[in-house]
Amino acid sequence: MKGLTKLTAVSLAVAAALPIMANAEVLISEYVEGSSNNKAIELYNNSDVAIDLTGYKLVRYKDGATVAEDMVVLTNSIAAKSVKVILHSSAAITVPAATDSITDNVNFNGGDAVSLLKDGVLVDVIGEIPTPTDWGKDTTFQRNLDA
């Protein structure tokens, strides 16, 4: 539970879901699992330099699986102390105009854990592997980077 912030009353819950990799250069800073295709993952560059995202990808562990499925292969870079938002290509989520964002095949549901890998090595994860049923359904989690 430490390291997460309750955002709003609309199903935003605190959970021990963004726990372990707080010292990584790039980490998952927000998880949005809304209705229909309203899905997004926000990444944060925790370092003082821009990070090339070559070799990074998002994967999911579908509905309690212990074997990951590729979701998004990341490209480009993320500026120092900045975020990059990865949105589902059909999401109705609106991000501010200056937000560094990409749309892609961000397909996960409230029963899927989502992990960030670099060159096949686990960097960060949201959810447990295997995940409990609907642990993150219609929920947004945001990492408290000061925790």
C-alpha positions as CSV (number, residue, x, y, z in Angstrom):
1,M,0.0,0.0,0.0
2,K,2.9,2.3,0.5
3,G,3.8,4.3,-2.5
4,L,0.3,4.7,-4.0
5,T,-2.1,7.7,-3.9
6,K,-5.9,7.5,-4.0
7,L,-6.9,9.7,-6.9
8,T,-10.7,10.1,-7.0
9,A,-13.8,8.5,-5.6
10,V,-14.5,6.8,-9.0
11,S,-13.0,3.4,-8.3
12,L,-9.5,4.7,-7.7
13,A,-8.1,2.4,-5.0
14,V,-4.9,2.0,-3.1
15,A,-3.3,-1.4,-3.5
16,A,0.1,-2.9,-3.1
17,A,0.3,-3.1,-6.9
18,L,3.1,-0.8,-7.8
19,P,5.6,-2.1,-5.3
20,I,9.1,-3.3,-6.1
21,M,11.1,-1.5,-8.7
22,A,11.1,2.1,-7.5
23,N,14.8,2.5,-8.2
24,A,14.6,1.7,-11.9
25,E,15.3,4.4,-14.4
26,V,12.0,3.9,-16.2
27,L,9.0,2.6,-14.2
28,I,5.2,2.3,-14.4
29,S,3.9,5.5,-12.7
30,E,0.2,5.1,-13.6
31,Y,-2.2,2.3,-14.6
32,V,-5.7,3.2,-16.0
33,E,-8.2,0.4,-16.6
34,G,-11.6,1.9,-17.5
35,S,-14.6,0.8,-19.4
36,S,-14.3,-0.4,-23.0
37,N,-11.0,0.6,-24.5
38,N,-10.2,3.3,-22.0
39,K,-6.8,1.8,-21.0
40,A,-3.5,3.6,-20.5
41,I,-0.1,3.1,-18.9
42,E,2.1,6.0,-17.9
43,L,5.8,5.5,-17.7
44,Y,8.1,7.8,-15.7
45,N,11.8,8.4,-16.3
46,N,13.3,8.5,-12.9
47,S,16.8,9.5,-14.1
48,D,18.5,12.8,-14.8
49,V,19.0,12.0,-18.5
50,A,16.8,11.0,-21.5
51,I,16.4,7.3,-21.8
52,D,16.2,5.5,-25.2
53,L,13.3,3.1,-25.0
54,T,14.8,0.6,-27.5
55,G,14.6,-2.8,-25.9
56,Y,11.7,-1.9,-23.6
57,K,8.2,-3.4,-23.9
58,L,5.0,-3.7,-22.0
59,V,3.6,-7.2,-21.5
60,R,0.5,-8.6,-19.8
61,Y,-0.3,-11.6,-17.7
62,K,-3.8,-12.3,-18.9
63,D,-6.4,-13.3,-16.3
64,G,-4.1,-15.0,-13.8
65,A,-1.6,-16.4,-16.3
66,T,2.0,-16.8,-15.3
67,V,3.3,-16.5,-18.9
68,A,3.4,-13.0,-20.4
69,E,2.0,-11.9,-23.7
70,D,3.6,-9.0,-25.6
71,M,1.5,-5.9,-25.7
72,V,3.6,-2.9,-26.8
73,V,7.1,-2.7,-28.0
74,L,8.4,0.8,-27.1
75,T,10.4,3.1,-29.2
76,N,11.8,6.6,-29.2
77,S,12.9,8.0,-25.8
78,I,11.6,9.5,-22.7
79,A,13.0,12.8,-21.4
80,A,14.6,13.1,-17.9
81,K,12.2,13.3,-15.0
82,S,9.3,13.1,-17.5
83,V,6.4,10.8,-18.4
84,K,5.2,9.0,-21.5
85,V,1.6,7.9,-21.7
86,I,0.7,4.8,-23.8
87,L,-3.0,4.9,-24.7
88,H,-5.2,2.2,-26.3
89,S,-5.7,3.3,-29.9
90,S,-9.5,3.5,-29.4
91,A,-9.5,5.1,-26.0
92,A,-11.7,8.1,-25.2
93,I,-9.1,9.3,-22.7
94,T,-7.9,12.8,-23.3
95,V,-4.4,13.9,-22.3
96,P,-3.1,17.5,-22.1
97,A,-1.7,18.7,-25.5
98,A,1.9,18.8,-24.3
99,T,1.9,15.2,-23.0
100,D,4.4,12.8,-24.6
101,S,2.0,10.0,-25.6
102,I,1.6,7.2,-28.1
103,T,-1.3,5.1,-29.1
104,D,-0.9,1.4,-29.5
105,N,-2.3,-2.0,-28.7
106,V,-2.7,-1.5,-25.0
107,N,-5.0,-4.4,-24.3
108,F,-5.4,-5.4,-20.7
109,N,-8.3,-5.8,-18.3
110,G,-8.8,-5.7,-14.6
111,G,-7.7,-9.3,-14.3
112,D,-4.3,-8.8,-16.0
113,A,-1.0,-7.8,-14.5
114,V,1.1,-5.5,-16.6
115,S,4.9,-5.5,-16.6
116,L,7.6,-3.4,-18.1
117,L,10.5,-5.4,-19.5
118,K,13.9,-4.2,-20.8
119,D,15.7,-6.7,-23.0
120,G,13.5,-9.4,-21.5
121,V,14.3,-8.5,-17.9
122,L,11.5,-7.4,-15.6
123,V,11.8,-3.8,-14.7
124,D,8.4,-3.1,-13.0
125,V,5.0,-4.7,-12.6
126,I,1.5,-3.6,-11.7
127,G,-0.5,-6.4,-10.2
128,E,0.4,-9.8,-8.8
129,I,1.5,-12.7,-11.0
130,P,-0.8,-14.6,-11.2
131,T,-3.4,-12.0,-10.6
132,P,-6.6,-12.3,-8.6
133,T,-9.8,-12.0,-10.6
134,D,-10.8,-8.4,-11.3
135,W,-8.1,-6.9,-8.9
136,G,-7.8,-3.8,-11.1
137,K,-11.2,-3.6,-12.9
138,D,-12.3,0.0,-13.6
139,T,-9.4,1.3,-11.5
140,T,-6.6,3.8,-11.7
141,F,-3.4,3.4,-9.7
142,Q,-0.8,6.1,-9.5
143,R,2.6,5.7,-8.0
144,N,3.6,8.2,-5.3
145,L,7.2,8.9,-6.5
146,D,8.1,10.4,-3.1
147,A,7.3,7.3,-1.2
